[in-house]
Amino acid sequence: MTFQFGPIPDPDKDGIMEVHHYRRAVDDYDRDGALMDSPMLKHWFVINVCDVILGEDAMYERSPRDLFEKLQEISTSHQEYIDLMDIKDAQEADELFNPNPLTA
């Protein structure tokens, strides 16, 4: 899945300034801190994050509470996975550096 930018504005219908704002928002995509001062990019970002969490058009079909709870669930399950991998790595390191004399 790639980041989806909004529809390209028509300069005749939407005005040249809207085209300018669109181009700036697209250019800001790679700039650190751009979400703080680019409202158009911020809007696209929220739409894309919601789409990643719950599927296409989730922002329009779900409540903010649903989206936030799903994000918390994903974060929690990811942390549990990271913790499990850390425990597994620690066990493997312990077995490597402290071999059991009965099984060797």
C-alpha positions as a printed NumPy array, in Angstrom:
array([[  0.   ,   0.   ,   0.   ],
       [  1.379,   3.384,  -0.918],
       [  0.526,   6.8  ,   0.457],
       [ -2.512,   8.18 ,  -1.36 ],
       [ -2.5  ,  11.895,  -2.056],
       [ -5.777,  13.707,  -2.619],
       [ -7.154,  14.398,  -6.095],
       [ -5.207,  16.906,  -8.165],
       [ -7.126,  20.198,  -8.24 ],
       [ -8.232,  21.74 , -11.522],
       [ -6.77 ,  25.269, -11.807],
       [ -9.774,  26.472, -13.827],
       [-12.33 ,  25.136, -11.375],
       [-10.494,  25.224,  -8.021],
       [ -8.15 ,  28.154,  -8.623],
       [ -4.41 ,  28.475,  -9.006],
       [ -3.844,  28.848,  -5.247],
       [ -5.426,  25.473,  -4.595],
       [ -2.992,  23.947,  -7.115],
       [ -0.132,  25.729,  -5.317],
       [ -1.258,  24.357,  -1.92 ],
       [ -1.581,  20.874,  -3.411],
       [  1.962,  20.959,  -4.834],
       [  3.351,  22.246,  -1.562],
       [  1.599,  19.493,   0.392],
       [  3.002,  16.848,  -1.974],
       [  6.492,  18.355,  -1.623],
       [  6.111,  18.436,   2.175],
       [  5.54 ,  14.671,   2.308],
       [  9.269,  14.02 ,   2.914],
       [  9.935,  17.047,   5.122],
       [ 10.371,  16.466,   8.854],
       [  7.674,  18.17 ,  10.916],
       [  5.472,  18.875,   7.89 ],
       [  2.345,  17.547,   9.587],
       [  2.511,  20.495,  11.95 ],
       [  2.157,  23.194,   9.278],
       [  0.599,  21.509,   6.256],
       [ -3.16 ,  21.072,   6.837],
       [ -3.74 ,  19.369,   3.49 ],
       [ -0.959,  16.84 ,   4.129],
       [ -2.247,  16.304,   7.685],
       [ -5.694,  15.482,   6.305],
       [ -4.258,  13.026,   3.773],
       [ -2.122,  11.473,   6.495],
       [ -5.113,  10.846,   8.761],
       [ -7.045,   9.282,   5.877],
       [ -4.101,   7.019,   5.   ],
       [ -3.511,   5.951,   8.613],
       [ -7.189,   5.084,   9.023],
       [ -7.095,   3.108,   5.776],
       [ -4.086,   1.129,   7.011],
       [ -5.683,   0.406,  10.397],
       [ -9.195,  -0.625,   9.327],
       [ -9.264,  -0.713,   5.557],
       [-10.289,   1.63 ,   2.804],
       [-12.597,   4.537,   3.702],
       [-12.404,   3.694,   7.417],
       [-12.24 ,   7.393,   8.334],
       [-15.603,   7.963,   6.685],
       [-17.284,   4.81 ,   7.965],
       [-16.026,   4.489,  11.551],
       [-16.073,   6.668,  14.632],
       [-12.902,   8.241,  15.991],
       [-13.33 ,   6.029,  19.074],
       [-13.311,   2.858,  16.944],
       [-10.219,   4.009,  15.083],
       [ -8.377,   4.952,  18.265],
       [ -9.282,   1.693,  20.036],
       [ -8.066,  -0.324,  17.051],
       [ -4.812,   1.641,  17.027],
       [ -4.376,   0.937,  20.748],
       [ -5.047,  -2.76 ,  20.123],
       [ -2.451,  -2.867,  17.36 ],
       [  0.065,  -1.048,  19.543],
       [ -0.535,  -3.41 ,  22.475],
       [ -0.261,  -6.556,  20.369],
       [  2.912,  -5.221,  18.743],
       [  4.44 ,  -4.516,  22.168],
       [  3.491,  -8.029,  23.323],
       [  5.209,  -9.455,  20.225],
       [  8.347,  -7.364,  20.848],
       [  8.411,  -8.511,  24.487],
       [  8.029, -12.151,  23.413],
       [ 10.919, -11.807,  20.947],
       [ 13.089, -10.206,  23.65 ],
       [ 12.386, -13.127,  25.993],
       [ 13.192, -15.621,  23.232],
       [ 16.449, -13.822,  22.403],
       [ 17.417, -13.764,  26.083],
       [ 16.715, -17.493,  26.41 ],
       [ 18.794, -18.278,  23.317],
       [ 21.671, -16.129,  24.602],
       [ 21.477, -17.814,  27.997],
       [ 21.586, -21.264,  26.384],
       [ 24.517, -20.232,  24.203],
       [ 26.635, -18.757,  26.991],
       [ 25.519, -21.081,  29.793],
       [ 25.139, -24.548,  28.27 ],
       [ 23.414, -27.166,  30.409],
       [ 26.071, -29.749,  31.366],
       [ 23.458, -32.519,  31.487],
       [ 22.413, -32.055,  27.843],
       [ 25.853, -31.355,  26.406]])
